[in-house]
Amino acid sequence: MKKHLFIITVLTANFVAFSQNKIITITNNLKVDREFETVELTKKSLGLNADSKLENYAVKDIKNNTFLETQTVDNDGNGTADVLLFQPKVKASSKQDFEVLIGTNPNASKVVSCYSRFVPERTDDYAWENNKVAFRTYGPVAQKMVEDKIPGGTLTSGIDAWLKRVDYPIINKWYEKATNGTGTYHKDTGEGLDNFHVGDSRGVGGIAVNVDGKYYFSKNFISWRTITTGPIRTSFILTYADWDAKGNKITESKLISLDYGSQLSRFEINITGTKQIAAGLTLHDKKGTTGTNLKEGWLSYWEPIDDSEIGIGLVAPKKTLLSFDNHVTDEKDLSNLYGNISVKNNKAIYYVGFGWKKGSPFQTKQEWEKYLSSFAEKINNPLVVKVKK
């Protein structure tokens, strides 16, 4: 009798485990192969119980019988993972099945390719990177140093580009050599360098608000919160002090994320006091060439930089990039190519980044703009995920 009860117990446990496994079908409706696009799964979308833990699940490519890299993210900071991330490869105009199963990936990467952190040892930067690009922006101590006329400060809410040419993480390495005096990230020793000037410009995607033809913008961020780092995504929140745009009180915070394989960071701006924002791309010394395509939703600037060239770009979801302003002025650092993006429910979304000729496959303006066009097509036609019942 006891033996029979044991068998029933084991069978029941196996059935429960099996019932927790899910088969999902991912459909690519475009006529191009898709990769480096992140699929987000929630417990609700998978039909899992509320007490299920996404950390206990792995994703397998059924056709190739291989595990995919995964990452779980606790977006709201309550200690429970909200989403399970993975990046499938799906051929053009096709469907592919994957299994979400209880287990672990035996080949999981130990490298945190998508990384970000607050950097107190370099005043108070916040820096982020993936295997393609790196960025940073500046905090309140750097702002106060400028206001108090202390050398070494930085006053801007513009976004700096770090031109990396390797696929491994460089942020900690570059800051370490700068702080311990063994080197500088302003000189390229094979991994890339920071030679991208921001100043008062918007850099790569900083925002402004236009009132009666004049652009207003915030100062440095005042607080930060890292949400996640990992093999697939890093994300974080920056908050800014309330600021004034000709009598309009503006509140602003940025949810920024960067996924593996992407040249562009995703910016989700939470803002009040305006129905439209202007996201800017710096024109530096105005020796480059702009490119615009409102129908597809992207802006581009291709320019020389030292002994190379760089393309910076902005992509916005369909019908949200309302217009652009190639704002050229003699005022130092204030020439920017602005994309005017609609604010809906106090939120605006866009993607910004760059492709450096020495550190990316983009060797011409045309190749860079082809990437932006393809990126826009993909965000407007996301992979379709369906859970089989």
Contacts in CASP RR format, 6 or more apart in sequence:
PFRMAT RR
TARGET T0000
AUTHOR 0000-0000-0000
METHOD contacts of the structure
MODEL  1
MKKHLFIITVLTANFVAFSQNKIITITNNLKVDREFETVELTKKSLGLNA
DSKLENYAVKDIKNNTFLETQTVDNDGNGTADVLLFQPKVKASSKQDFEV
LIGTNPNASKVVSCYSRFVPERTDDYAWENNKVAFRTYGPVAQKMVEDKI
PGGTLTSGIDAWLKRVDYPIINKWYEKATNGTGTYHKDTGEGLDNFHVGD
SRGVGGIAVNVDGKYYFSKNFISWRTITTGPIRTSFILTYADWDAKGNKI
TESKLISLDYGSQLSRFEINITGTKQIAAGLTLHDKKGTTGTNLKEGWLS
YWEPIDDSEIGIGLVAPKKTLLSFDNHVTDEKDLSNLYGNISVKNNKAIY
YVGFGWKKGSPFQTKQEWEKYLSSFAEKINNPLVVKVKK
17 102 0 8 1.000
20 48 0 8 1.000
20 52 0 8 1.000
20 101 0 8 1.000
20 102 0 8 1.000
21 99 0 8 1.000
21 100 0 8 1.000
21 101 0 8 1.000
21 102 0 8 1.000
22 46 0 8 1.000
22 47 0 8 1.000
22 48 0 8 1.000
22 99 0 8 1.000
22 100 0 8 1.000
22 101 0 8 1.000
22 387 0 8 1.000
22 388 0 8 1.000
23 62 0 8 1.000
23 97 0 8 1.000
23 98 0 8 1.000
23 99 0 8 1.000
23 100 0 8 1.000
23 387 0 8 1.000
23 388 0 8 1.000
24 41 0 8 1.000
24 46 0 8 1.000
24 97 0 8 1.000
24 98 0 8 1.000
24 99 0 8 1.000
24 100 0 8 1.000
24 385 0 8 1.000
24 386 0 8 1.000
24 387 0 8 1.000
24 388 0 8 1.000
25 95 0 8 1.000
25 96 0 8 1.000
25 97 0 8 1.000
25 98 0 8 1.000
25 385 0 8 1.000
25 386 0 8 1.000
25 388 0 8 1.000
26 39 0 8 1.000
26 88 0 8 1.000
26 90 0 8 1.000
26 95 0 8 1.000
26 96 0 8 1.000
26 97 0 8 1.000
26 98 0 8 1.000
26 383 0 8 1.000
26 384 0 8 1.000
26 385 0 8 1.000
26 386 0 8 1.000
27 90 0 8 1.000
27 94 0 8 1.000
27 95 0 8 1.000
27 383 0 8 1.000
27 384 0 8 1.000
27 386 0 8 1.000
28 34 0 8 1.000
28 90 0 8 1.000
28 91 0 8 1.000
28 92 0 8 1.000
28 93 0 8 1.000
28 94 0 8 1.000
28 95 0 8 1.000
28 96 0 8 1.000
28 383 0 8 1.000
28 384 0 8 1.000
29 93 0 8 1.000
29 381 0 8 1.000
29 384 0 8 1.000
30 92 0 8 1.000
30 93 0 8 1.000
30 377 0 8 1.000
30 378 0 8 1.000
30 381 0 8 1.000
31 92 0 8 1.000
31 93 0 8 1.000
32 92 0 8 1.000
32 374 0 8 1.000
33 89 0 8 1.000
33 90 0 8 1.000
33 91 0 8 1.000
33 92 0 8 1.000
34 88 0 8 1.000
34 89 0 8 1.000
34 90 0 8 1.000
34 92 0 8 1.000
34 378 0 8 1.000
34 383 0 8 1.000
35 87 0 8 1.000
35 88 0 8 1.000
35 89 0 8 1.000
35 90 0 8 1.000
36 87 0 8 1.000
36 259 0 8 1.000
36 260 0 8 1.000
36 261 0 8 1.000
36 262 0 8 1.000
37 87 0 8 1.000
37 88 0 8 1.000
37 378 0 8 1.000
37 382 0 8 1.000
37 383 0 8 1.000
38 85 0 8 1.000
38 86 0 8 1.000
38 87 0 8 1.000
38 232 0 8 1.000
38 233 0 8 1.000
38 259 0 8 1.000
38 260 0 8 1.000
39 85 0 8 1.000
39 86 0 8 1.000
39 87 0 8 1.000
39 88 0 8 1.000
39 383 0 8 1.000
39 385 0 8 1.000
40 83 0 8 1.000
40 84 0 8 1.000
40 85 0 8 1.000
41 54 0 8 1.000
41 83 0 8 1.000
41 84 0 8 1.000
41 85 0 8 1.000
41 86 0 8 1.000
41 100 0 8 1.000
41 385 0 8 1.000
42 54 0 8 1.000
42 82 0 8 1.000
42 83 0 8 1.000
42 84 0 8 1.000
43 49 0 8 1.000
43 50 0 8 1.000
43 52 0 8 1.000
43 54 0 8 1.000
45 385 0 8 1.000
45 387 0 8 1.000
46 100 0 8 1.000
46 387 0 8 1.000
47 387 0 8 1.000
48 54 0 8 1.000
53 80 0 8 1.000
53 81 0 8 1.000
54 72 0 8 1.000
54 81 0 8 1.000
54 82 0 8 1.000
54 83 0 8 1.000
54 84 0 8 1.000
55 72 0 8 1.000
55 81 0 8 1.000
56 102 0 8 1.000
56 103 0 8 1.000
57 70 0 8 1.000
57 84 0 8 1.000
57 100 0 8 1.000
57 101 0 8 1.000
57 102 0 8 1.000
57 103 0 8 1.000
58 67 0 8 1.000
58 70 0 8 1.000
58 100 0 8 1.000
58 101 0 8 1.000
58 102 0 8 1.000
58 103 0 8 1.000
58 104 0 8 1.000
58 105 0 8 1.000
59 67 0 8 1.000
59 68 0 8 1.000
59 70 0 8 1.000
59 84 0 8 1.000
59 86 0 8 1.000
59 98 0 8 1.000
59 99 0 8 1.000
59 100 0 8 1.000
59 101 0 8 1.000
59 105 0 8 1.000
60 66 0 8 1.000
60 67 0 8 1.000
60 68 0 8 1.000
60 98 0 8 1.000
60 99 0 8 1.000
60 101 0 8 1.000
61 67 0 8 1.000
61 68 0 8 1.000
61 88 0 8 1.000
61 96 0 8 1.000
61 98 0 8 1.000
62 97 0 8 1.000
62 98 0 8 1.000
62 99 0 8 1.000
63 96 0 8 1.000
63 97 0 8 1.000
67 105 0 8 1.000
67 106 0 8 1.000
67 107 0 8 1.000
67 108 0 8 1.000
68 86 0 8 1.000
68 87 0 8 1.000
68 88 0 8 1.000
68 98 0 8 1.000
68 105 0 8 1.000
69 86 0 8 1.000
69 87 0 8 1.000
69 105 0 8 1.000
69 108 0 8 1.000
69 109 0 8 1.000
69 231 0 8 1.000
69 232 0 8 1.000
70 84 0 8 1.000
70 85 0 8 1.000
70 86 0 8 1.000
70 105 0 8 1.000
70 108 0 8 1.000
70 232 0 8 1.000
71 84 0 8 1.000
71 85 0 8 1.000
71 86 0 8 1.000
71 228 0 8 1.000
71 230 0 8 1.000
71 231 0 8 1.000
71 232 0 8 1.000
71 233 0 8 1.000
72 81 0 8 1.000
72 83 0 8 1.000
72 84 0 8 1.000
72 85 0 8 1.000
73 81 0 8 1.000
73 82 0 8 1.000
73 83 0 8 1.000
73 85 0 8 1.000
73 227 0 8 1.000
73 228 0 8 1.000
73 233 0 8 1.000
73 235 0 8 1.000
74 80 0 8 1.000
74 81 0 8 1.000
74 82 0 8 1.000
74 227 0 8 1.000
74 228 0 8 1.000
75 82 0 8 1.000
75 83 0 8 1.000
75 227 0 8 1.000
75 228 0 8 1.000
75 235 0 8 1.000
76 82 0 8 1.000
77 227 0 8 1.000
84 100 0 8 1.000
85 232 0 8 1.000
85 233 0 8 1.000
86 98 0 8 1.000
86 232 0 8 1.000
87 232 0 8 1.000
87 259 0 8 1.000
87 260 0 8 1.000
88 96 0 8 1.000
88 98 0 8 1.000
88 383 0 8 1.000
90 96 0 8 1.000
90 383 0 8 1.000
97 388 0 8 1.000
108 231 0 8 1.000
109 231 0 8 1.000
111 168 0 8 1.000
111 169 0 8 1.000
111 231 0 8 1.000
112 169 0 8 1.000
112 229 0 8 1.000
112 230 0 8 1.000
112 231 0 8 1.000
113 130 0 8 1.000
113 131 0 8 1.000
113 167 0 8 1.000
113 168 0 8 1.000
113 169 0 8 1.000
113 230 0 8 1.000
113 231 0 8 1.000
113 260 0 8 1.000
114 129 0 8 1.000
114 130 0 8 1.000
114 131 0 8 1.000
114 229 0 8 1.000
114 230 0 8 1.000
114 231 0 8 1.000
114 232 0 8 1.000
114 233 0 8 1.000
114 234 0 8 1.000
114 258 0 8 1.000
114 259 0 8 1.000
114 260 0 8 1.000
115 128 0 8 1.000
115 129 0 8 1.000
115 130 0 8 1.000
115 169 0 8 1.000
115 171 0 8 1.000
115 229 0 8 1.000
115 230 0 8 1.000
115 234 0 8 1.000
116 126 0 8 1.000
116 127 0 8 1.000
116 128 0 8 1.000
116 129 0 8 1.000
116 171 0 8 1.000
116 226 0 8 1.000
116 229 0 8 1.000
116 234 0 8 1.000
116 235 0 8 1.000
116 236 0 8 1.000
116 258 0 8 1.000
117 126 0 8 1.000
117 127 0 8 1.000
117 171 0 8 1.000
117 226 0 8 1.000
117 229 0 8 1.000
118 124 0 8 1.000
118 125 0 8 1.000
118 126 0 8 1.000
118 224 0 8 1.000
118 226 0 8 1.000
119 125 0 8 1.000
119 126 0 8 1.000
119 127 0 8 1.000
119 136 0 8 1.000
119 171 0 8 1.000
119 175 0 8 1.000
121 175 0 8 1.000
121 179 0 8 1.000
122 175 0 8 1.000
122 178 0 8 1.000
122 179 0 8 1.000
123 138 0 8 1.000
123 139 0 8 1.000
123 141 0 8 1.000
123 142 0 8 1.000
123 145 0 8 1.000
123 152 0 8 1.000
123 153 0 8 1.000
123 154 0 8 1.000
124 138 0 8 1.000
124 139 0 8 1.000
124 140 0 8 1.000
124 141 0 8 1.000
124 142 0 8 1.000
125 136 0 8 1.000
125 137 0 8 1.000
125 138 0 8 1.000
125 139 0 8 1.000
125 142 0 8 1.000
126 136 0 8 1.000
126 137 0 8 1.000
126 138 0 8 1.000
126 139 0 8 1.000
126 221 0 8 1.000
126 224 0 8 1.000
126 236 0 8 1.000
126 238 0 8 1.000
127 134 0 8 1.000
127 135 0 8 1.000
127 136 0 8 1.000
127 162 0 8 1.000
127 171 0 8 1.000
127 175 0 8 1.000
128 134 0 8 1.000
128 135 0 8 1.000
128 136 0 8 1.000
128 171 0 8 1.000
128 234 0 8 1.000
128 236 0 8 1.000
128 256 0 8 1.000
128 258 0 8 1.000
128 265 0 8 1.000
129 135 0 8 1.000
129 162 0 8 1.000
129 164 0 8 1.000
129 169 0 8 1.000
129 170 0 8 1.000
129 171 0 8 1.000
129 234 0 8 1.000
129 258 0 8 1.000
130 234 0 8 1.000
130 258 0 8 1.000
130 259 0 8 1.000
130 260 0 8 1.000
130 261 0 8 1.000
130 262 0 8 1.000
131 167 0 8 1.000
131 168 0 8 1.000
131 260 0 8 1.000
131 261 0 8 1.000
132 164 0 8 1.000
132 167 0 8 1.000
132 261 0 8 1.000
132 262 0 8 1.000
132 263 0 8 1.000
132 360 0 8 1.000
133 161 0 8 1.000
133 162 0 8 1.000
133 164 0 8 1.000
133 258 0 8 1.000
133 263 0 8 1.000
133 265 0 8 1.000
133 353 0 8 1.000
133 354 0 8 1.000
133 355 0 8 1.000
134 161 0 8 1.000
134 162 0 8 1.000
134 163 0 8 1.000
134 164 0 8 1.000
134 170 0 8 1.000
134 171 0 8 1.000
135 159 0 8 1.000
135 160 0 8 1.000
135 161 0 8 1.000
135 162 0 8 1.000
135 204 0 8 1.000
135 258 0 8 1.000
135 265 0 8 1.000
135 353 0 8 1.000
136 159 0 8 1.000
136 160 0 8 1.000
136 162 0 8 1.000
137 156 0 8 1.000
137 157 0 8 1.000
137 158 0 8 1.000
137 159 0 8 1.000
137 160 0 8 1.000
137 220 0 8 1.000
137 221 0 8 1.000
137 238 0 8 1.000
138 154 0 8 1.000
138 155 0 8 1.000
138 156 0 8 1.000
138 157 0 8 1.000
138 158 0 8 1.000
138 220 0 8 1.000
138 221 0 8 1.000
139 220 0 8 1.000
139 221 0 8 1.000
139 222 0 8 1.000
140 220 0 8 1.000
140 221 0 8 1.000
140 222 0 8 1.000
142 152 0 8 1.000
142 153 0 8 1.000
142 154 0 8 1.000
142 155 0 8 1.000
142 220 0 8 1.000
143 153 0 8 1.000
143 154 0 8 1.000
143 155 0 8 1.000
143 219 0 8 1.000
143 220 0 8 1.000
144 150 0 8 1.000
145 151 0 8 1.000
145 152 0 8 1.000
145 153 0 8 1.000
145 154 0 8 1.000
146 153 0 8 1.000
146 154 0 8 1.000
146 155 0 8 1.000
147 155 0 8 1.000
154 199 0 8 1.000
154 220 0 8 1.000
155 200 0 8 1.000
155 219 0 8 1.000
155 220 0 8 1.000
156 198 0 8 1.000
156 199 0 8 1.000
156 200 0 8 1.000
156 201 0 8 1.000
156 219 0 8 1.000
156 220 0 8 1.000
157 206 0 8 1.000
157 207 0 8 1.000
157 217 0 8 1.000
157 218 0 8 1.000
157 219 0 8 1.000
157 220 0 8 1.000
157 221 0 8 1.000
157 240 0 8 1.000
158 198 0 8 1.000
158 199 0 8 1.000
158 201 0 8 1.000
158 202 0 8 1.000
158 203 0 8 1.000
158 204 0 8 1.000
158 205 0 8 1.000
158 206 0 8 1.000
159 198 0 8 1.000
159 202 0 8 1.000
159 203 0 8 1.000
159 204 0 8 1.000
159 205 0 8 1.000
159 206 0 8 1.000
159 352 0 8 1.000
160 194 0 8 1.000
160 196 0 8 1.000
160 198 0 8 1.000
160 203 0 8 1.000
160 204 0 8 1.000
161 194 0 8 1.000
161 196 0 8 1.000
161 203 0 8 1.000
161 204 0 8 1.000
161 310 0 8 1.000
161 312 0 8 1.000
161 353 0 8 1.000
161 354 0 8 1.000
162 170 0 8 1.000
162 171 0 8 1.000
162 174 0 8 1.000
162 185 0 8 1.000
162 192 0 8 1.000
162 193 0 8 1.000
162 194 0 8 1.000
162 196 0 8 1.000
163 192 0 8 1.000
163 193 0 8 1.000
163 194 0 8 1.000
163 195 0 8 1.000
163 196 0 8 1.000
163 305 0 8 1.000
163 310 0 8 1.000
163 354 0 8 1.000
163 356 0 8 1.000
163 358 0 8 1.000
163 359 0 8 1.000
164 170 0 8 1.000
164 191 0 8 1.000
164 192 0 8 1.000
164 359 0 8 1.000
165 188 0 8 1.000
165 190 0 8 1.000
165 191 0 8 1.000
165 192 0 8 1.000
165 356 0 8 1.000
165 358 0 8 1.000
165 359 0 8 1.000
166 190 0 8 1.000
166 191 0 8 1.000
166 192 0 8 1.000
170 191 0 8 1.000
170 192 0 8 1.000
173 191 0 8 1.000
174 185 0 8 1.000
174 191 0 8 1.000
174 194 0 8 1.000
175 185 0 8 1.000
176 182 0 8 1.000
177 183 0 8 1.000
177 184 0 8 1.000
177 185 0 8 1.000
178 184 0 8 1.000
178 185 0 8 1.000
185 193 0 8 1.000
185 194 0 8 1.000
186 193 0 8 1.000
186 194 0 8 1.000
186 195 0 8 1.000
187 193 0 8 1.000
188 195 0 8 1.000
188 358 0 8 1.000
192 358 0 8 1.000
192 359 0 8 1.000
195 305 0 8 1.000
195 306 0 8 1.000
196 203 0 8 1.000
196 204 0 8 1.000
196 305 0 8 1.000
196 310 0 8 1.000
197 282 0 8 1.000
197 284 0 8 1.000
197 333 0 8 1.000
198 282 0 8 1.000
198 333 0 8 1.000
199 333 0 8 1.000
200 332 0 8 1.000
200 333 0 8 1.000
200 334 0 8 1.000
201 282 0 8 1.000
201 283 0 8 1.000
201 284 0 8 1.000
201 333 0 8 1.000
201 334 0 8 1.000
201 335 0 8 1.000
201 336 0 8 1.000
202 208 0 8 1.000
202 217 0 8 1.000
202 279 0 8 1.000
202 280 0 8 1.000
202 281 0 8 1.000
202 282 0 8 1.000
202 336 0 8 1.000
202 338 0 8 1.000
203 280 0 8 1.000
203 281 0 8 1.000
203 282 0 8 1.000
203 312 0 8 1.000
203 336 0 8 1.000
204 281 0 8 1.000
204 282 0 8 1.000
204 312 0 8 1.000
204 313 0 8 1.000
204 352 0 8 1.000
204 353 0 8 1.000
204 354 0 8 1.000
205 267 0 8 1.000
205 279 0 8 1.000
205 280 0 8 1.000
205 281 0 8 1.000
205 314 0 8 1.000
205 350 0 8 1.000
205 352 0 8 1.000
205 353 0 8 1.000
206 217 0 8 1.000
206 279 0 8 1.000
206 280 0 8 1.000
206 352 0 8 1.000
207 217 0 8 1.000
207 218 0 8 1.000
207 252 0 8 1.000
207 269 0 8 1.000
207 271 0 8 1.000
207 277 0 8 1.000
207 278 0 8 1.000
207 279 0 8 1.000
207 280 0 8 1.000
208 215 0 8 1.000
208 216 0 8 1.000
208 217 0 8 1.000
208 277 0 8 1.000
208 278 0 8 1.000
208 280 0 8 1.000
208 336 0 8 1.000
208 338 0 8 1.000
209 215 0 8 1.000
209 216 0 8 1.000
209 217 0 8 1.000
209 245 0 8 1.000
209 248 0 8 1.000
209 250 0 8 1.000
209 274 0 8 1.000
209 276 0 8 1.000
209 277 0 8 1.000
209 278 0 8 1.000
210 216 0 8 1.000
210 276 0 8 1.000
210 278 0 8 1.000
210 325 0 8 1.000
210 338 0 8 1.000
210 340 0 8 1.000
211 245 0 8 1.000
211 246 0 8 1.000
211 247 0 8 1.000
211 248 0 8 1.000
212 246 0 8 1.000
214 246 0 8 1.000
215 278 0 8 1.000
215 327 0 8 1.000
215 334 0 8 1.000
215 336 0 8 1.000
215 338 0 8 1.000
216 243 0 8 1.000
216 244 0 8 1.000
216 245 0 8 1.000
216 246 0 8 1.000
216 250 0 8 1.000
217 243 0 8 1.000
218 240 0 8 1.000
218 241 0 8 1.000
218 243 0 8 1.000
218 250 0 8 1.000
218 252 0 8 1.000
219 240 0 8 1.000
219 241 0 8 1.000
219 243 0 8 1.000
220 240 0 8 1.000
221 238 0 8 1.000
221 239 0 8 1.000
221 240 0 8 1.000
221 254 0 8 1.000
222 239 0 8 1.000
222 240 0 8 1.000
222 241 0 8 1.000
223 238 0 8 1.000
223 239 0 8 1.000
224 236 0 8 1.000
224 237 0 8 1.000
224 238 0 8 1.000
224 239 0 8 1.000
225 236 0 8 1.000
225 237 0 8 1.000
226 234 0 8 1.000
226 236 0 8 1.000
227 235 0 8 1.000
227 236 0 8 1.000
227 237 0 8 1.000
228 234 0 8 1.000
228 235 0 8 1.000
231 260 0 8 1.000
232 259 0 8 1.000
232 260 0 8 1.000
233 257 0 8 1.000
233 258 0 8 1.000
233 259 0 8 1.000
233 260 0 8 1.000
234 257 0 8 1.000
234 258 0 8 1.000
235 255 0 8 1.000
235 256 0 8 1.000
235 257 0 8 1.000
235 258 0 8 1.000
236 255 0 8 1.000
236 256 0 8 1.000
236 257 0 8 1.000
237 253 0 8 1.000
237 254 0 8 1.000
237 255 0 8 1.000
237 256 0 8 1.000
238 253 0 8 1.000
238 254 0 8 1.000
238 256 0 8 1.000
239 252 0 8 1.000
239 253 0 8 1.000
240 251 0 8 1.000
240 252 0 8 1.000
240 253 0 8 1.000
240 254 0 8 1.000
242 249 0 8 1.000
242 250 0 8 1.000
242 251 0 8 1.000
243 249 0 8 1.000
243 250 0 8 1.000
243 252 0 8 1.000
244 250 0 8 1.000
245 273 0 8 1.000
245 274 0 8 1.000
248 273 0 8 1.000
248 274 0 8 1.000
249 272 0 8 1.000
249 273 0 8 1.000
250 271 0 8 1.000
250 272 0 8 1.000
250 273 0 8 1.000
250 274 0 8 1.000
251 271 0 8 1.000
251 272 0 8 1.000
251 273 0 8 1.000
252 269 0 8 1.000
252 270 0 8 1.000
252 271 0 8 1.000
253 269 0 8 1.000
253 270 0 8 1.000
253 271 0 8 1.000
254 267 0 8 1.000
254 268 0 8 1.000
254 269 0 8 1.000
254 270 0 8 1.000
255 267 0 8 1.000
255 268 0 8 1.000
255 270 0 8 1.000
256 265 0 8 1.000
256 266 0 8 1.000
256 267 0 8 1.000
256 268 0 8 1.000
257 265 0 8 1.000
257 266 0 8 1.000
257 268 0 8 1.000
258 265 0 8 1.000
258 266 0 8 1.000
259 266 0 8 1.000
263 353 0 8 1.000
263 354 0 8 1.000
263 355 0 8 1.000
263 360 0 8 1.000
263 371 0 8 1.000
263 375 0 8 1.000
264 313 0 8 1.000
264 315 0 8 1.000
264 351 0 8 1.000
264 352 0 8 1.000
264 353 0 8 1.000
264 375 0 8 1.000
265 351 0 8 1.000
265 352 0 8 1.000
265 353 0 8 1.000
266 349 0 8 1.000
266 350 0 8 1.000
266 351 0 8 1.000
267 279 0 8 1.000
267 349 0 8 1.000
267 350 0 8 1.000
267 351 0 8 1.000
267 352 0 8 1.000
268 347 0 8 1.000
268 348 0 8 1.000
268 349 0 8 1.000
269 277 0 8 1.000
269 343 0 8 1.000
269 347 0 8 1.000
269 348 0 8 1.000
269 349 0 8 1.000
269 350 0 8 1.000
270 346 0 8 1.000
270 347 0 8 1.000
271 277 0 8 1.000
271 343 0 8 1.000
271 346 0 8 1.000
271 347 0 8 1.000
271 348 0 8 1.000
272 346 0 8 1.000
274 343 0 8 1.000
275 342 0 8 1.000
275 343 0 8 1.000
276 322 0 8 1.000
276 340 0 8 1.000
276 341 0 8 1.000
276 342 0 8 1.000
276 343 0 8 1.000
277 340 0 8 1.000
277 341 0 8 1.000
277 343 0 8 1.000
277 348 0 8 1.000
278 325 0 8 1.000
278 338 0 8 1.000
278 339 0 8 1.000
278 340 0 8 1.000
278 341 0 8 1.000
279 314 0 8 1.000
279 316 0 8 1.000
279 338 0 8 1.000
279 339 0 8 1.000
279 341 0 8 1.000
279 348 0 8 1.000
279 350 0 8 1.000
279 352 0 8 1.000
280 314 0 8 1.000
280 336 0 8 1.000
280 337 0 8 1.000
280 338 0 8 1.000
280 339 0 8 1.000
281 299 0 8 1.000
281 300 0 8 1.000
281 301 0 8 1.000
281 312 0 8 1.000
281 313 0 8 1.000
281 314 0 8 1.000
281 336 0 8 1.000
281 337 0 8 1.000
281 338 0 8 1.000
281 352 0 8 1.000
282 301 0 8 1.000
282 312 0 8 1.000
282 333 0 8 1.000
282 335 0 8 1.000
282 336 0 8 1.000
283 290 0 8 1.000
283 301 0 8 1.000
283 303 0 8 1.000
283 326 0 8 1.000
283 328 0 8 1.000
283 335 0 8 1.000
283 336 0 8 1.000
283 337 0 8 1.000
284 303 0 8 1.000
284 335 0 8 1.000
286 328 0 8 1.000
286 335 0 8 1.000
287 303 0 8 1.000
287 304 0 8 1.000
288 301 0 8 1.000
288 302 0 8 1.000
288 303 0 8 1.000
288 304 0 8 1.000
289 301 0 8 1.000
289 302 0 8 1.000
289 303 0 8 1.000
289 365 0 8 1.000
290 299 0 8 1.000
290 300 0 8 1.000
290 301 0 8 1.000
290 326 0 8 1.000
290 337 0 8 1.000
291 299 0 8 1.000
291 300 0 8 1.000
291 301 0 8 1.000
291 302 0 8 1.000
291 365 0 8 1.000
291 369 0 8 1.000
292 298 0 8 1.000
292 299 0 8 1.000
292 300 0 8 1.000
292 324 0 8 1.000
292 337 0 8 1.000
293 299 0 8 1.000
293 369 0 8 1.000
293 372 0 8 1.000
293 373 0 8 1.000
294 321 0 8 1.000
294 322 0 8 1.000
294 323 0 8 1.000
294 324 0 8 1.000
296 372 0 8 1.000
296 373 0 8 1.000
296 376 0 8 1.000
296 377 0 8 1.000
297 315 0 8 1.000
297 316 0 8 1.000
297 318 0 8 1.000
297 320 0 8 1.000
297 321 0 8 1.000
297 376 0 8 1.000
298 313 0 8 1.000
298 314 0 8 1.000
298 315 0 8 1.000
298 316 0 8 1.000
298 321 0 8 1.000
298 369 0 8 1.000
298 372 0 8 1.000
298 373 0 8 1.000
298 375 0 8 1.000
298 376 0 8 1.000
299 313 0 8 1.000
299 314 0 8 1.000
299 321 0 8 1.000
299 324 0 8 1.000
299 337 0 8 1.000
299 339 0 8 1.000
300 311 0 8 1.000
300 312 0 8 1.000
300 313 0 8 1.000
300 314 0 8 1.000
300 365 0 8 1.000
300 368 0 8 1.000
300 369 0 8 1.000
300 372 0 8 1.000
301 311 0 8 1.000
301 312 0 8 1.000
301 313 0 8 1.000
301 337 0 8 1.000
302 309 0 8 1.000
302 310 0 8 1.000
302 311 0 8 1.000
302 364 0 8 1.000
302 365 0 8 1.000
302 368 0 8 1.000
302 369 0 8 1.000
303 309 0 8 1.000
303 310 0 8 1.000
303 311 0 8 1.000
303 312 0 8 1.000
305 356 0 8 1.000
308 356 0 8 1.000
308 357 0 8 1.000
308 358 0 8 1.000
309 356 0 8 1.000
309 357 0 8 1.000
310 354 0 8 1.000
310 355 0 8 1.000
310 356 0 8 1.000
310 357 0 8 1.000
311 354 0 8 1.000
311 355 0 8 1.000
311 356 0 8 1.000
311 362 0 8 1.000
311 365 0 8 1.000
311 368 0 8 1.000
312 352 0 8 1.000
312 353 0 8 1.000
312 354 0 8 1.000
312 355 0 8 1.000
313 352 0 8 1.000
313 353 0 8 1.000
313 354 0 8 1.000
313 368 0 8 1.000
313 372 0 8 1.000
314 321 0 8 1.000
314 339 0 8 1.000
314 350 0 8 1.000
314 351 0 8 1.000
314 352 0 8 1.000
314 353 0 8 1.000
315 350 0 8 1.000
315 351 0 8 1.000
315 352 0 8 1.000
315 372 0 8 1.000
315 375 0 8 1.000
315 376 0 8 1.000
315 379 0 8 1.000
316 339 0 8 1.000
316 341 0 8 1.000
316 349 0 8 1.000
316 350 0 8 1.000
316 351 0 8 1.000
317 349 0 8 1.000
317 350 0 8 1.000
317 379 0 8 1.000
317 380 0 8 1.000
318 380 0 8 1.000
320 341 0 8 1.000
320 342 0 8 1.000
320 344 0 8 1.000
320 348 0 8 1.000
320 349 0 8 1.000
320 350 0 8 1.000
321 339 0 8 1.000
321 340 0 8 1.000
321 341 0 8 1.000
321 350 0 8 1.000
322 340 0 8 1.000
322 341 0 8 1.000
322 342 0 8 1.000
323 339 0 8 1.000
323 340 0 8 1.000
324 337 0 8 1.000
324 338 0 8 1.000
324 339 0 8 1.000
324 340 0 8 1.000
325 337 0 8 1.000
325 338 0 8 1.000
325 339 0 8 1.000
325 340 0 8 1.000
326 337 0 8 1.000
326 338 0 8 1.000
327 334 0 8 1.000
327 335 0 8 1.000
327 336 0 8 1.000
327 337 0 8 1.000
327 338 0 8 1.000
328 335 0 8 1.000
329 335 0 8 1.000
341 348 0 8 1.000
341 349 0 8 1.000
341 350 0 8 1.000
342 348 0 8 1.000
351 375 0 8 1.000
351 379 0 8 1.000
355 362 0 8 1.000
355 368 0 8 1.000
357 363 0 8 1.000
361 367 0 8 1.000
362 368 0 8 1.000
362 371 0 8 1.000
END
